[in-house]
């Protein structure tokens, strides 16, 4: 048990130092003492578990933005768009990037609310939060469909086939993941 405590402390010290040392990351205030000795801790502002959590959320937000950019670049490359199609593409790309940012910001807000709560939410509150999240997802999906439809109308037949194939592959991958997750749940007796 003592090894676990020492390893956990070392991990927290390393993580907090790494996050603070990263350019544009962390608050850079406070210092860690006792490094390498398996003891000590971090003192000063911006060095607690909450800050690490906020930093991790910020990193995950950046990762989500990069993943969105990667997907968009892959689609744009596969479509080999012409100049007269760029206006519709730019609208779609802007919507997708803004949507990704809104989702990330929503997660940050949800995390902050959890950190501020003194007690876990009731089952009724959890149900309300779930409904709100589903409503937001539905509204976003409708907006995405409208923007994507404009892009799709500007594509030639070959480009439409490319998009359709990519969409079918995505649906198959998602279905496979769901089946795999369900099998895992069944193995656990759920």
C-alpha positions, 0 to 999 in steps of 0.5 A: 500500500505504501508503494501505491502512495509513493507512486501516486504522489510521484505521479501527481508531482510529475503531472503538476510540474509537467502541466505548469512547465508546458508553454501556455499551460498552468499558472506557473505559481507555487513550487513542489518540494521533496521531489525524488524523495517520495515525500513532500507535496506541492505548495502555492496557488494553482497546484491542487487536484482541481487545477490538474483536472482543469488543465486536463480538461483544457488538454482534452479540449485541444485534442478534440479540436485537433481531432475535428480538424483532422476529420475535416482535412481527411474529408476535404482531401477525399472530396478534392473540392473545386473553387466553386464549392469552397463557400459551401465547404467553408460554411460546413467547416466553420460549423463543425469547428464551432460545434466541437468548441461548444461541446468542449465548453459544455463539458468544461461547464459540466465539470465546474458544476460537479466540482462546486456541488457538495452532494451528488445530484439526485436521480431526478436531477440526473434525468433532467440533465440527461434530457437537456443534453439530448435536446442539445445534441438533437438541436446540433444534429439538425443544424449540422444536417442543414449545413451539410445538405448545402455542401452535399448539393454542391458536390458532383456525383463522384464526390457524393459517392465518396461522402456516402461511402465514408458515411456508411463506413462510419456507421458500420464502425459505430455499430461495431463499437456498440455491439462490442460494448453490449457484449462486454455489458452482457459478460458483466451480467448486465 
